[in-house]
Amino acid sequence: MNIGHKSKTFTRTTSVFFLLLMLAVITACSSGITVRSDSSPTANFSQYKTYGFFKTLGIEGGYNSPIYGELFRAAISKDMEARGYTLAEDPDLLVNVTSRYDENVKVTTYTTPYVSGAYYGGVGGPYYGSAIGVGAAVGSRATLEQEASVFIDLVDNAADKIAWQGVSVITFSDQKAQKLAQTIDTVVDKIFALYPHTAGK
């Protein structure tokens, strides 16, 4: 028995399994999120070196939980500081976060296989054949999906005009709702992946 060979095969198989598992987790976290961005043609990004937040973010208004603002500030600060910007009382760029919620009806068509019929033969005796038939039933299911559009605005503080805007559309699920901090962090990272500037450049 070649134990060493089996051990190597097991290790290799295990490594492949965990790689596939990680890819599945990453895909699951990223699915249902689309992003886009737009820049003002008159904005001079080389002059922006500092950032700050609106006193009350749009995401904190209405019935939204105050924790939304805290989570967005933390996630945005991480991305802004990674690009060399520093937090200031009178910043070059003011950051605001707003949202819009929409509901869409999603219709899914599905097929369900079924088996019908029965064996026939004498009672208590051998079965001589089958009258079983195989088919498929076609149906549809309507579900209500909730989408949230998140807008991150970088506003030129001196000119009082939007210099850059990033938008993300998120299809909500129970999984995303239960992992709110992780979802917000992922959304902000995806939006800022479209921001091509660094402080003073």
Secondary structure as GFF3:
##gff-version 3
##sequence-region A 1 201
A	DSSP	alpha_helix	3	30	.	.	.	ID=ss1
A	DSSP	beta_strand	33	39	.	.	.	ID=ss2
A	DSSP	three_ten_helix	45	47	.	.	.	ID=ss3
A	DSSP	beta_strand	50	53	.	.	.	ID=ss4
A	DSSP	three_ten_helix	58	60	.	.	.	ID=ss5
A	DSSP	alpha_helix	66	82	.	.	.	ID=ss6
A	DSSP	beta_strand	86	87	.	.	.	ID=ss7
A	DSSP	beta_strand	93	116	.	.	.	ID=ss8
A	DSSP	beta_strand	119	121	.	.	.	ID=ss9
A	DSSP	beta_strand	127	130	.	.	.	ID=ss10
A	DSSP	beta_strand	133	156	.	.	.	ID=ss11
A	DSSP	beta_strand	161	171	.	.	.	ID=ss12
A	DSSP	alpha_helix	174	178	.	.	.	ID=ss13
A	DSSP	alpha_helix	180	192	.	.	.	ID=ss14
###
